[in-house]
Amino acid sequence: MVIIDKKTRNIIERDLLNQLENVGHVGEYYNDLITHYMELVDLKEKLQADIRKNGLRMEITSGNGIETTKPNESVERLIKVSAQMLKILSELGLKVPTIREKNDDDGL
């Protein structure tokens, strides 16, 4: 299961905190919202990993032994989590952080 690495998570959190400071939003209320946002980032990653592992539909066996498929509930939950993440960013007037990998062309 691939979950967001700690370095990338820290970059995202730092970017959001910097954006907050740049727009003059400082204080525990805003820090709490960023903490909540980062928990949603973790949850989003877990839901995406579940979808990669189990697919959009999952095979299940009912109580009477009949095999069938049902929608993977992680898909619907992922949509809701993503919407909540965007809502938090919108309410704070922030942009979605972008992670830029350092490459050889950066020094030119």
N, C-alpha and C positions, 0 to 999 in steps of 0.2 A: 504494500500500500504506500503510495507516494503522497506524503503530506508536505505542506510548505516548509521549507527549511528555516531554521532559526534566523539565519542571516537575512534572508529575504523578508521574513516577518518583521524583523527589526527595522529594515529599510522602509517598509511600508508604514510602520508606526511612526518612525522618526519623520517621514515626509508629511504625514498628516498633522503631527504636532507642529512642525515648521509652518505648514499652511495656516494652522490656527493662529499661531503667533503673528504671522504676516497680516492677517485680517483683523488682528486685535482681539481675538477670542481667547482670553486666558482665564484660568480658574479651574477649580475642581469639577465643576459641572461639565465643562468641555473635556477635561481629562477623562472623566467617567464615560462620556459618550465615545471617546476614542477607544477606551478599554472594551466597551461593549462592541464596538465595530470590530476590534481585533478578535474577540471571541467568535463573532460571526464569520470572520475570515477562516478561523480554525474549523468551524462547523461546515462551512462551504467546502473546504478541502476534503473533509471526511465524507461528505455526501458525494462529491465527485469521485472519490476513490471507490465508494460503494457502487456507483453506477458503472465505473470502469470494470469492476470485478464481476458484478451480477448482471449488467446490461439493463436495458430499459424495461424488460419483463423478466420475472423470476418464476422458475418452476417450483411448484409447491405440491405437497401431498396432503389431501384433505383427511379429516378424521376417519373416513371410511376407506382410505387407501387409494382414492382416485387421484391421479396426477393431472395437474392443470397448470396454467400460467396466470400470473396476475401482474399488474403494473408494479414496477419498483417504486415504493413510496418515496425513495430518496429523490426522484425526479421532481415531484411536486414540492417537496420540502426545499430543494435547491432553488427553485423559482421563487419561493417565498423568502428565503434567506437573502438571495441576491437583491430582491426588491427592497427589503429592509435595509440592506447595506447602502443602496443607492439613496434611499430616503434619508438616512443619517447624514450622508455626505451633502445632500441637497439642503437639508435644514441648517447645516453648518456653513454652507456656502463654499464647500471644498470641492476639489477635483479628484477623480480617481487617480491614485498614485500609479506611476509607470515605473517599472523596473528596467533599467538599462544596463545591459551587461557591458563590462569594459572590454574593448577589443583593441587590436593593434592600431586602428585608424584614429583612436581617440587623441593620440599625441600629435597628430598632424594639423 
